[in-house]
Amino acid sequence: MAEISASDKNNGSKKRSHKLSTKIDMTPMVDLGFLLITFFMLTTTLAKPVILQLNMPDKDDLGQTSPVRCSESLNVVLDDQNKVFYYQGLECNSKVNSTDFSDNGIRKVLFDYKRRIGDNFTVVIKSTDKAKYRNMIDLLDEMKITNNRRYAIVNITSDDEKLLSIK
């Protein structure tokens, strides 16, 4: 217990109070801090994955097709070494052009055709066996950037392969 002394003796000297050093144990606070950091790291989502919405036809509608006019369609064929071949129409009878995935490449082509044709503009996407998966993803991204909502991914035909072998 604390004790109070009642002595009135004063020799004229001042007494200094003796200060004790304070020592605080920080170990529990550090432990709590690491527990909180670990809890928030494990319970938070760092980055949500970005996905591309791809609408597939119903199983009941597989036999049905929607008519596409030749003048409103553009065939895009992906090939190796990041090359993109394109031609207008549904057959390979028209002139085949080539481009790449740069800003002045397929994006400019898609913007030009969409501006010229309008809302009924349809892109038919084909891919050779030598094309990379990344090229298909890049082309789907370009479709999203250029706001083209009408496109189809189809198998490459033998006519397309013959046409690309000539190029």
LINJOSUL-V984688 format. One record per pair of residues at least 24 apart in sequence whose C-alpha atoms are under 8 Angstrom apart, sorted by sequence separation. I is the first residue (numbers start at 1). J is the second residue. D is the distance in Angstrom with one decimal. If there is no record, write none. Layout:
i->I j->J d->D
i->I j->J d->D
This chain:
i->122 j->148 d->7.8
i->125 j->151 d->7.2
i->121 j->148 d->7.7
i->123 j->150 d->6.5
i->124 j->151 d->5.7
i->125 j->152 d->5.9
i->126 j->153 d->6.1
i->122 j->150 d->5.0
i->123 j->151 d->4.5
i->124 j->152 d->5.0
i->125 j->153 d->4.7
i->126 j->154 d->5.6
i->127 j->155 d->7.1
i->128 j->156 d->6.6
i->121 j->150 d->6.8
i->122 j->151 d->5.3
i->123 j->152 d->6.4
i->124 j->153 d->6.1
i->125 j->154 d->6.2
i->126 j->155 d->5.8
i->127 j->156 d->6.1
i->120 j->150 d->7.6
i->122 j->152 d->7.9
i->124 j->154 d->6.9
i->126 j->156 d->5.2
i->110 j->143 d->8.0
i->128 j->161 d->7.7
i->114 j->148 d->7.7
i->107 j->142 d->6.1
i->111 j->146 d->6.2
i->106 j->142 d->7.8
i->110 j->146 d->6.8
i->101 j->138 d->7.6
i->101 j->139 d->7.9
i->107 j->146 d->7.0
i->72 j->117 d->6.2
i->74 j->121 d->7.8
i->76 j->123 d->7.0
i->78 j->125 d->7.8
i->72 j->120 d->6.4
i->73 j->121 d->5.9
i->74 j->122 d->6.4
i->75 j->123 d->5.9
i->76 j->124 d->6.0
i->77 j->125 d->6.1
i->78 j->126 d->6.3
i->79 j->127 d->6.5
i->80 j->128 d->7.8
i->72 j->121 d->5.1
i->73 j->122 d->4.7
i->74 j->123 d->4.9
i->75 j->124 d->4.7
i->76 j->125 d->5.0
i->77 j->126 d->4.7
i->78 j->127 d->4.6
i->79 j->128 d->5.6
i->82 j->131 d->7.6
i->72 j->122 d->6.2
i->73 j->123 d->5.7
i->74 j->124 d->6.1
i->75 j->125 d->6.1
i->76 j->126 d->6.1
i->77 j->127 d->5.4
i->78 j->128 d->6.1
i->79 j->129 d->7.8
i->80 j->130 d->5.1
i->81 j->131 d->7.6
i->82 j->132 d->7.9
i->73 j->124 d->7.1
i->75 j->126 d->7.4
i->77 j->128 d->7.3
i->79 j->130 d->6.1
i->80 j->131 d->4.5
i->79 j->131 d->4.6
i->80 j->132 d->6.8
i->78 j->131 d->5.9
i->79 j->132 d->7.9
i->82 j->135 d->6.7
i->68 j->122 d->7.5
i->78 j->135 d->7.1
i->78 j->136 d->7.5
i->92 j->159 d->6.9
i->92 j->160 d->6.8
i->92 j->163 d->7.5
i->77 j->156 d->7.9
